Amino acid sequence: MHSSIPTPTLSQIAIGPLTVHFYALCIIAGIVVAIWLGDKRFTLYGESAGLELKGVVSEVSVIAIPAGIVGGRIYHVLTSPDAYFGKDGNLLAIFKIWKGGLGIWGAIALGVVGAYISYRRLAKEIALPSFKILLDALAPGILLAQAVGRFGNWFNGELFGRPLNTWWALEVPYKFRPSGYGLVATFHPTFLYEAIWCTLLAVALLSFASRWQAGSIFYIYIAGYSFARFFIEGLRIDPAHDLFGLRINQWMSMVILTIGLALFTRNQRGQSKRISTEI
């Protein structure tokens, strides 16, 4: 057998009466990265535009982050209802987010709504640029947050792909293998594929920060992520609802990819100019 990537044997630690889940730590670490990078980019934009914007991202995140987590959980529950509402489902498990289960589309959608509400409130108190500028500043950091967050799936031994026998394959303990795969030891490390793609896309967006119209970076973010997610999702073997031979998340990826590219094309034809937020 080839050498392979091992699945961690530990996914949580107990500190006194508290249990710390590594999945949660990965999510928190990703959020910290997103806020730090988003604030740095938005502050730099403010300096070039003659605006004081330091700390705005942190204030917006107070509402946007909880909204994103709730949205991600709602999306996951709605697209995986059997685990919660089925014959053997556990309704209370809906609240156990530390075990995994945050749908990115729901997180983005409700997170953006929460950010917009918070941004509009702040705009009544201080001068702020277009909301598109904020989304552009946040997009690369959100991608890096997604990359870090995927390692939480690694610790949980979940969301891996089809069997694979090569040096980068993920070795999965028997207890985590789906029904029918008990004799298969190694699988596609889809968490790693997604983490690598998100990181590369974030770097690419940072490189083009000063070349596109306001809003375009965010549109390419959702389109670019969707493009890769379609193929990565096709590798996964965890239970999911299918529609015409494709998983629901693959259909959603195609929809968001189309919307993102359409918005990018339309936006690039606009007249609004962006000011560099390069770091």
C-alpha atoms as one frame of an Amber mdcrd trajectory, in Angstrom:
protein
   0.000   0.000   0.000   1.188   3.523  -0.741   1.945   5.852   2.153  -1.109
   7.993   2.769  -2.507  10.906   4.746  -3.750   9.624   8.113  -7.038  10.713
   9.639  -6.349  12.252  13.071  -7.092   9.907  15.947  -8.148  12.835  18.132
 -10.949  15.254  17.270 -11.495  16.865  20.669  -9.826  17.467  24.004 -11.247
  17.920  27.481 -10.139  20.914  29.533 -11.726  20.534  32.937 -15.501  20.445
  32.418 -15.160  21.793  28.857 -14.796  19.775  25.675 -12.947  21.567  22.888
 -13.711  20.255  19.393 -11.017  20.720  16.749 -13.713  21.276  14.113 -14.861
  24.325  16.065 -11.262  25.524  16.469 -10.749  25.339  12.698 -13.908  27.372
  12.109 -12.816  29.959  14.687  -9.299  30.146  13.224 -10.788  30.700   9.773
 -13.007  33.491  11.070  -9.995  35.201  12.668  -8.102  35.054   9.364 -11.088
  36.406   7.426 -11.615  39.336   9.797  -7.907  40.189   9.939  -7.387  40.170
   6.170 -10.733  41.811   5.426 -10.047  44.619   7.903  -6.550  45.169   6.502
  -7.821  45.409   2.928 -10.801  47.603   3.807  -8.622  49.913   5.900  -6.175
  50.302   3.005  -9.055  51.187   0.721 -10.146  53.823   3.219  -6.674  55.348
   3.305  -6.597  55.650  -0.483 -10.117  57.111  -0.522  -9.636  59.506   2.388
 -11.950  57.542   4.713 -11.391  56.144   8.201 -12.528  52.536   7.895 -10.404
  50.743  10.465 -12.545  48.487  12.651 -15.571  48.542  10.358 -15.086  44.890
   9.337 -14.956  43.827  12.983 -18.200  45.669  13.726 -19.947  44.201  10.707
 -18.786  40.709  11.646 -20.653  40.859  14.961 -23.854  40.261  13.016 -22.505
  38.709   9.811 -20.673  35.789  11.424 -23.556  34.468  13.573 -25.881  34.974
  10.599 -23.498  33.006   8.395 -23.271  30.137  10.881 -27.059  29.980  11.211
 -27.476  30.166   7.435 -24.916  27.425   6.890 -26.634  25.162   9.385 -30.082
  25.793   7.930 -28.832  24.935   4.441 -27.214  21.726   5.694 -30.332  20.619
   7.564 -32.619  21.356   4.616 -30.403  19.442   2.178 -29.772  16.516   4.577
 -33.189  16.189   6.279 -33.066  12.431   6.889 -30.414  12.823   9.575 -32.741
  15.069  11.564 -36.333  14.418  10.505 -36.164  10.881   9.088 -37.217   7.663
  10.764 -33.870   7.343  12.514 -33.234  11.090  12.682 -32.365  13.085  15.775
 -34.014  16.501  15.896 -31.755  17.734  18.688 -28.697  16.997  16.535 -29.576
  20.119  14.547 -27.878  22.152  17.266 -24.687  20.038  17.384 -22.734  22.090
  14.865 -19.405  21.020  16.373 -19.943  17.638  14.690 -19.875  19.288  11.279
 -22.579  20.300   8.854 -22.356  23.913   7.669 -23.490  24.448   4.074 -21.372
  27.107   2.399 -24.201  28.460   0.241 -26.415  29.129   3.235 -23.489  30.639
   5.127 -22.642  33.030   2.290 -26.269  34.018   1.665 -27.277  34.777   5.244
 -23.822  36.100   6.102 -24.070  38.685   3.314 -27.550  39.659   4.494 -26.258
  40.103   8.035 -23.283  42.132   6.794 -25.542  44.359   4.702 -27.873  45.085
   7.620 -24.941  45.939   9.883 -23.263  48.003   7.145 -26.400  50.052   6.517
 -26.667  50.806  10.226 -23.033  51.958  10.368 -23.528  54.089   7.238 -25.930
  56.264   9.234 -23.117  57.129  11.637 -19.988  57.376   9.456 -19.129  57.828
   5.777 -18.794  54.448   4.067 -18.122  53.424   0.461 -20.318  51.111  -1.580
 -21.198  47.761   0.004 -19.521  46.155  -3.009 -16.176  47.492  -1.786 -16.678
  45.713   1.518 -17.539  42.432  -0.233 -14.414  42.749  -2.393 -12.272  43.362
   0.675 -13.719  40.317   2.429 -13.711  37.780  -0.415 -10.043  36.592  -0.277
 -10.192  36.253   3.505 -13.426  34.265   3.317 -11.748  31.864   0.904  -8.843
  31.396   3.313 -11.358  30.857   6.121 -13.012  28.131   4.057  -9.601  26.540
   3.460  -8.832  26.468   7.179 -12.342  25.316   8.053 -12.062  22.276   5.768
  -9.409  20.853   8.063 -12.183  20.551  10.628 -13.720  17.896   8.366 -10.364
  16.115   8.404 -10.374  15.978  12.201 -13.954  14.699  12.147 -13.117  11.987
   9.600 -15.874  13.115   7.225 -16.667  14.293   3.694 -13.966  12.318   1.910
 -14.283  11.078  -1.663 -14.241   7.854  -3.627 -11.604   5.150  -3.063  -8.095
   6.148  -4.093  -4.811   4.265  -3.895  -1.934   6.728  -4.156   0.456   8.643
  -1.908  -1.919  11.564  -1.304  -4.923   9.376  -0.476  -6.632   9.790   2.882
  -6.510   6.777   5.192  -9.906   6.494   6.860 -10.484   4.363   9.982 -13.081
   1.616   9.639 -15.604   3.356  11.898 -15.788   6.348   9.524 -16.182   4.362
   6.292 -19.606   4.430   4.623 -21.645   1.267   4.176 -20.198  -0.849   1.394
 -16.661   0.511   1.800 -15.588  -1.463   4.856 -12.708  -3.158   3.055 -11.441
   0.074   1.467  -8.823   1.918   3.491  -7.910   5.013   1.454 -10.035   7.661
  -0.254  -9.836  10.991  -2.089  -8.965  13.730   0.474 -11.644  16.117  -0.790
 -11.131  18.386   2.223  -7.563  18.952   1.021  -8.592  19.527  -2.598 -11.002
  22.227  -1.507  -8.516  23.816   0.889  -5.873  24.014  -1.848  -8.306  25.447
  -4.413  -9.626  28.065  -1.971  -6.078  29.157  -1.147  -5.045  29.410  -4.803
  -8.207  31.329  -5.679  -7.631  33.722  -2.773  -4.092  34.421  -4.017  -5.402
  35.001  -7.537  -8.043  37.445  -6.304  -5.460  39.351  -4.279  -3.342  39.650
  -7.427  -6.220  41.191  -9.406  -7.404  43.483  -6.595  -6.728  46.717  -8.483
  -7.787  45.635 -11.985 -11.531  45.038 -11.722 -14.613  47.102 -11.026 -16.032
  47.247  -7.511 -17.871  44.036  -6.732 -16.135  41.908  -9.348 -13.763  40.231
  -6.897 -16.695  38.929  -4.867 -18.507  37.703  -7.976 -15.454  35.782  -9.168
 -15.071  34.390  -5.667 -18.502  32.762  -5.703 -18.113  31.682  -9.347 -14.590
  30.318  -8.908 -15.432  28.436  -5.755 -18.549  26.976  -7.381 -16.535  25.778
 -10.379 -14.234  23.659  -8.208 -16.956  22.613  -5.801 -18.926  21.004  -8.653
 -16.099  18.540  -9.364 -15.091  18.018  -5.724 -18.705  17.330  -4.807 -18.825
  14.711  -7.560 -16.033  12.790  -5.807 -17.756  12.621  -2.442 -19.506   9.450
  -1.267 -21.229  10.711   1.876 -25.039  10.410   1.760 -26.719  13.169  -0.263
 -29.899  13.727  -2.217 -29.534  13.352  -5.982 -31.466  15.038  -8.748 -31.137
  13.689 -12.306 -27.893  11.941 -11.422 -26.191  14.882  -9.709 -25.944  15.762
  -6.051 -27.954  18.786  -4.896 -24.757  20.709  -4.164 -23.569  20.118  -7.724
 -26.757  21.671  -9.084 -26.334  24.563  -6.664 -22.726  24.977  -7.779 -23.817
  25.280 -11.411 -26.477  27.838 -10.508 -24.093  29.977  -8.432 -21.356  29.670
 -11.070 -23.730  30.973 -13.722 -24.980  33.799 -11.512 -21.446  34.774 -10.484
 -20.152  34.920 -14.057 -23.220  36.852 -15.224 -22.823  39.405 -12.435 -19.086
  39.697 -13.113 -19.649  40.308 -16.837 -22.369  42.854 -16.185 -20.321  44.563
 -13.482 -17.222  44.868 -15.630 -19.262  46.809 -18.166 -20.195  49.345 -15.485
 -18.532  52.687 -14.909 -17.692  52.578 -11.196 -13.935  52.527 -10.561 -12.314
  50.745  -7.678  -9.428  51.981  -5.591  -6.654  49.529  -4.865  -6.828  47.410
  -1.724  -3.606  45.531  -2.492  -1.586  44.302   0.460
